[in-house]
Amino acid sequence: MIQITADSTCDLGASIGERGIGIMPLSVILGTDSFLDGVNITPQDIFSYVETTKQLPKTAAPSTGDYEEFFAKYVDEGKTVVHVNISSKSSAACSYARKAAEKFGGKVFVVDSRALSSGQGLLVMKICDFKESGMSAEEIVREAEKLIPKINTSFVPDRLDYLYKGGRCSRMAMYGANILKIHPLIEMEDGQLVAEKKYRGSMQKCISAYIADLAEKYPAYDRTRCFITHSSADAELVECARRKVKEYFTFDTVLETVAGSVITGHCGRNTLGVLFIAQ
């Protein structure tokens, strides 16, 4: 029997329970207090903390021992584990998970998604599909590795305050962007986030242009599913994204998920991304 697991940064929402996915939470640290992502902290806690302290929360990966304990409960039940980590270039979690896997004599397979949020989640969902089709753990990992370079992980932030506080942009860039209503496209390339083109205007205008650009860049794509993932974005913005996705794409399923506390702590409120697997 195969058990699919993932780091909490996969931002899969209701799909976690529906697909029976085991979740290893990363830690979110607010001052001297530590919380578990998706367990005892919410994105609203992040917003309140940043507003009050003017500082970003810190995050921490589970230790090798944490992963050993997490994997052991499944292996002890006679299961083989396929675990999907947040990108190794974004967190030490993958290296700790791989170290822990060595203890289980081939019963635990660790996959570096080279993605985050529902980009990581897309790989988890495809792995669940592979499992349901009857693939072995080795076959699942082999097919998953082929998909990793094809995952579109991208998003557009509303404001750059959180990116500035996290050292990902300059103070000048933050002020200029906020005053001129500039919203950069942030994409995952080879496992790390990079800023690409810039959009200007209202968030609805920018999201519309972003989705049109995605359609042009990825004319061929896996139609199985798409995620609209956001950090507690305005309902009107999410609905705008839904309309544009329906206009430009023909996905079988469009899933909406809200980013967890780890991802929210890096991008801030009202960030939105449309994520899917290209062909």
WOCOR-V176452 format. One record per helix or strand of 3 or more residues. SS is the DSSP state (@ for helix, = for strand). FROM is the first residue (numbers start at 0). TO is the last residue. Records with the same first field share a line. If there is no record, write none. Layout:
BEGIN
SS->FROM-TO ; FROM-TO
END
This chain:
BEGIN
=->1-6 ; 21-23 ; 26-29 ; 32-35 ; 57-59 ; 79-84 ; 107-111 ; 153-155 ; 181-188 ; 191-199 ; 224-229 ; 252-257 ; 271-277
@->7-9 ; 14-18 ; 42-52 ; 63-74 ; 92-103 ; 116-131 ; 136-147 ; 160-164 ; 170-179 ; 202-216 ; 234-247 ; 260-266
END
